[in-house]
Amino acid sequence: MAAQQAGSPSKHVAVLAGPDAAACRAALREAGYRVTEIAAGHELPATLDRLKPDAVFRTGRPDDGRIAGVLELLGIPYTHSGLLSTALAVDRHQAKIMFRAAGLPVTDHAVVARVEAARAHQLPPPYVVKPVAVGSGPSPVVVRSEREMPPQQVLEERWGGSEAVMIERFVPGRTLAVAVMGDVALAVSEVVTDQPSGEAPRIQVLTPAQISPNIYENLQKMSLKAHEVLGCRGVTRTSFRCNDQASGDSGVVLLELETQPDLSPAGVVAEQAGLAGHSLRDLVAWMVEDASCNR
């Protein structure tokens, strides 16, 4: 698979607003495309009908499949995965059902009402409480022992995007991530989060991750399989936890797959693409040329 090196000057790409949209717009313009930023919302169909872009570039803001559905109805080619794959991946519970059925390593979990999660421990600690939808709501909460109260913060308004939460068995170790581009697993990165007291979290991406060659290769294989199991297209990112103290592959657990991963220059996907010889310009150009309906 070769990355597209330059775009067609006549091709008009509409870029959905999102956290990494500015970097994507700049890279697309560098690649030679005409670019317009648009917002997702009730006016999206009318905006697209007025602009009539050749393709829509979906940035890292999570989509539950509705935007893909609109683009399918309008017949406008778009990047990333299709409606069904996007909807499955964003729902952690449904995605894990499919991963487990395919033999991929996932941890025990339960989906419960927020009020139940705050009332009593739903799994033996340590466990993690997180929104059911990938990329939505607040950061996960770790409950480390029976002596801790159940997490009361799940009753706060910021958790109100859904009345249910996912509770997973906590897996110690390092967070690792693999980006898939088409049919190639690019590399493995370690994602290190540091949060000094009273400060916002700082995230550092280390590429390539310093892990054993066997685990490195297996993570790439598992990421490709997860990508295929959900029927994904374009670029995805799969996240894992890896417990170095466990024997063999027993300490590796697949956490989630993102169909619209962050494409900012310092993120996992851009770093791994760079390691494989693709600039951000090459990457986004490849994604536009790969854009289609019926994904």
Number of C-alpha atoms within 10 A of each C-alpha: 8 9 18 18 15 18 22 12 11 10 16 19 24 25 24 22 19 18 14 18 22 15 16 27 25 14 20 25 18 16 22 18 22 19 20 17 15 19 13 16 9 8 10 16 15 10 16 18 11 9 13 15 19 17 25 27 26 25 26 21 18 21 23 19 18 13 19 28 16 15 22 18 11 14 13 19 22 29 25 28 29 24 22 17 23 26 22 23 30 24 18 21 20 13 21 24 13 16 22 13 11 12 11 19 18 19 15 11 19 13 18 15 14 23 15 15 23 16 13 11 19 18 17 13 18 17 20 19 25 22 26 22 22 19 17 16 16 14 11 13 15 17 21 14 13 11 8 11 13 19 19 12 14 25 15 9 9 11 19 15 14 14 14 20 24 20 24 23 19 20 19 15 15 14 21 27 28 27 29 26 24 19 15 14 26 23 23 28 26 23 20 14 12 12 10 9 7 6 8 9 12 10 13 15 17 17 18 14 16 11 15 9 9 10 15 18 14 13 26 21 15 20 28 24 18 27 30 13 16 20 16 27 24 22 26 25 24 25 22 26 20 23 18 16 10 12 9 11 15 12 17 27 20 24 21 23 29 23 33 23 23 22 22 19 16 12 18 27 28 21 26 25 21 17 14 12 14 19 19 24 24 22 26 28 26 25 21 24 18 17 22 22 19 14 19
